[in-house]
Amino acid sequence: MTPTLDQLQEAKTALNAPLFSDLPGDIDISFEFFPPKNEKMAQTLWDSVATLGPLGPRFVSVTYGAGGSTRERTHEQVVRIQNEAKIPAAAHLTCVNATKEEVDEVARHYWAEGIRHIVALRGDAPDGSQQYKPHPGGYANAADLIAGLKKVADFEISVAAYPEVHPDSPDAQADIDNLKAKFDAGADRAITQFFFDPECFFRFRDDVAAAGIDAEIVPGIMPVMSFAAVQRMSGMCGTEIPGWMKGLFDGLDERPAARQLVSATIAAELCRKLYAGGERNFHFYTLNRAELSYAICHMLGKRPVGGPA
C-alpha cells in the first residue's frame, strides 16, 4: 500500500518529536475480558472494568470457554457489564460441542437481555482433541454460525482474523477466503489475533483489500504479562515471537513491576507504528489486567471521557 500524505507527515512527526508527543487521542478502543472463576478473580475483573470504562470504549467483550465451559459465567458478566457499568458489551459465542438449537437459544437469551453484539467464532477443539470437528447437529464453522445468528436477530457481529494464518488453514489464501465468507454471511468487523510485527498487520490489511474485502479490520493488541505465557499462547495460535523479545524479558520473572513497564513499552510502540500507518481502531486483550491497556491508551492520547485533556 502506498503511504498517504497524512501518513508520511505522521511518520515524519514520529521521527522528529518524542514518540508519543501531542497525539490527539483520535482512536476508538475496545477491550476483551475473560469470565472469572472465583470471587477474587471477579473483583479483579470489575476493578479492570472500573479502570477502563472511563476511557469510553465502543464495546468490551467477554470470552467463552471451549465447549461452552464458561457459558453461564460469560452470560452473567456480559449482562452485568452492560447493565451496571453502562458499557456496550459483546458476548463471545462458538460452535463447539453444541447443536444449532442450543446455540440459537443462547443467542435468543442474549437478545432478550439487551445484548446486541456477538463475537462469533468457530472455537477451538475441546481439551484432549487433536483436531476440530463440527458437532453433528451444530454449526460447521464461523460463517455458518453468523448466518444462523442473523436468522435469530439482527446482531452486530465481530469475527476473528489471522494475520499469520490460522493453525488449521492450509495457507494464507484459504484464510482470506474464510474471512470473506464471514463477511458475506453478515459480519460487521474482524478483530485480529494478537501479533508483534506491525508489517505483518499491514501486509494482511493489503491482502484483505486486494481480495475485495471492504470492511473494518481491527488490530488485536496483547500486552505481554509474562514471556512464558506468550510463548504458550503463540504456539497455539501460530503467532511469531520476534527474536529480540525474549532478551527484553530475561531476568524479570521475579520483578513484576519492571516486567509490566517492558510489556507496556513493547505494546505501545507497536500501537504507535500502527497509528503511523493509518490505524485508528485498537482492540486490547487485557487478560483482566487494566493498567497496561490503560497506559497504552494514555500514551496514544486517549483520556477519560469528560475528564481533563
Residue pairs with C-beta under 8 A, 6 or more apart in sequence:
1 202
1 205
1 206
1 209
3 11
3 277
4 278
6 278
7 276
7 277
7 278
10 275
10 276
11 276
14 272
14 276
19 269
19 272
20 268
20 272
20 299
20 300
20 301
22 301
23 275
23 299
23 300
23 301
24 301
25 300
25 301
25 302
25 303
26 280
26 301
27 275
27 280
27 281
27 282
27 297
27 300
27 301
27 302
28 58
28 280
28 281
28 282
29 55
29 56
29 57
29 58
29 281
29 282
29 283
29 284
29 297
29 302
30 57
30 58
30 59
30 60
30 61
30 191
30 218
30 281
30 282
30 283
30 284
31 48
31 52
31 57
31 60
31 61
31 283
31 284
31 286
31 293
32 60
32 61
32 62
32 63
32 283
32 284
32 285
32 286
33 45
33 48
33 49
33 60
33 61
33 62
33 63
33 77
33 286
33 288
34 62
34 63
34 70
34 287
34 288
35 45
35 62
35 63
35 65
35 70
35 73
35 74
35 76
35 77
36 42
36 44
36 45
36 73
36 77
36 288
37 73
41 288
44 288
44 289
45 77
45 288
47 290
48 286
48 288
48 289
48 290
49 60
49 81
49 85
49 87
49 290
50 85
51 290
51 291
51 294
52 60
52 286
52 290
52 293
52 294
53 85
53 86
53 87
54 304
54 305
54 307
55 294
55 297
55 302
55 303
55 304
55 305
56 304
56 305
57 87
57 88
58 88
59 87
59 88
59 89
59 90
59 117
60 81
60 87
60 88
60 89
60 90
61 89
61 90
61 91
61 92
61 117
61 119
61 158
62 74
62 77
62 78
62 81
62 89
62 90
62 91
62 92
63 70
63 74
63 92
64 70
64 71
64 74
64 91
64 92
64 93
64 94
64 121
64 123
65 71
65 74
66 94
66 96
66 97
66 123
66 124
66 125
66 126
66 127
67 96
67 97
67 98
67 123
67 126
67 127
68 94
68 96
68 97
68 98
71 106
74 91
74 92
75 91
75 106
75 109
75 110
75 113
78 89
78 90
78 91
78 110
78 115
79 89
79 113
79 114
79 115
81 87
81 89
82 88
82 89
82 113
82 114
82 115
83 114
88 116
88 117
89 115
89 117
90 115
90 117
90 118
90 119
90 156
90 158
91 110
91 115
91 117
91 118
91 119
92 118
92 119
92 121
93 103
93 106
93 107
93 118
93 119
93 120
93 121
93 145
93 149
94 121
94 122
94 123
94 145
95 103
95 121
95 122
95 123
95 134
95 135
95 138
95 139
95 140
95 141
95 142
95 144
95 145
96 122
96 123
96 124
96 125
96 126
96 132
96 135
97 126
97 135
97 138
98 106
98 135
98 138
99 135
99 137
99 138
100 137
100 138
100 139
100 148
101 137
102 138
103 138
103 139
103 145
103 148
104 148
104 151
104 152
107 118
107 149
107 152
107 153
107 155
108 152
108 153
110 118
111 152
111 153
111 155
116 155
116 156
117 155
117 156
117 157
117 158
118 149
118 155
118 156
118 157
118 158
119 157
119 158
119 159
119 160
119 191
120 142
120 145
120 146
120 149
120 157
120 158
120 159
120 182
120 187
121 142
121 145
121 159
121 160
122 132
122 141
122 142
122 145
123 132
124 132
124 236
125 131
125 132
125 133
131 168
132 168
134 140
134 141
139 145
139 148
141 178
142 159
142 160
142 178
142 182
143 178
143 181
143 182
143 184
143 185
144 185
146 157
146 159
146 182
146 185
146 186
146 187
147 185
147 186
149 155
149 157
149 186
150 157
150 185
150 186
156 188
157 186
157 187
157 188
158 187
158 188
158 189
158 190
158 191
159 179
159 182
159 183
159 187
159 189
159 190
159 191
160 190
160 191
160 192
160 193
161 179
161 190
161 191
161 192
161 193
161 204
161 208
161 217
162 169
162 175
162 192
162 193
162 237
162 238
163 192
163 193
163 195
163 200
163 201
163 203
163 204
164 193
164 195
164 200
164 238
164 239
164 240
165 171
165 172
165 175
165 238
166 175
166 178
166 237
166 238
167 236
167 237
167 238
169 175
169 178
172 207
176 207
176 208
176 211
176 213
177 211
179 190
179 208
179 213
180 211
180 212
180 213
182 190
183 190
183 213
183 215
187 215
188 215
188 216
189 215
189 216
189 217
189 218
190 215
190 216
190 217
190 218
191 218
191 220
191 283
192 201
192 204
192 217
192 218
192 219
192 220
192 283
193 220
193 237
193 238
193 239
194 220
194 221
194 222
194 233
194 237
194 239
194 285
195 201
195 219
195 220
195 239
195 240
196 239
196 240
196 241
196 242
196 245
196 266
196 270
197 240
197 242
198 270
198 273
198 274
198 277
200 240
201 219
201 274
201 277
201 279
202 277
204 217
205 217
208 215
208 217
216 281
218 281
218 282
218 283
219 274
219 279
219 281
219 282
219 283
220 283
220 284
220 285
221 267
221 270
221 271
221 282
221 283
221 284
221 285
221 296
222 230
222 233
222 267
222 284
222 285
222 287
223 263
223 264
223 266
223 267
223 284
223 285
223 286
223 287
223 289
223 292
223 293
223 296
224 230
224 245
224 249
224 263
224 266
224 267
225 259
225 263
225 287
225 289
225 292
226 249
226 253
226 259
227 245
227 246
227 249
230 241
231 241
233 239
234 240
234 241
245 266
248 262
248 266
249 259
249 262
252 258
252 259
252 262
253 259
260 291
260 292
263 292
264 292
264 295
264 296
267 292
267 296
268 295
268 296
268 299
268 300
271 282
271 296
271 299
271 300
272 299
272 300
274 282
275 300
282 297
282 300
284 293
284 296
284 297
286 292
286 293
303 309
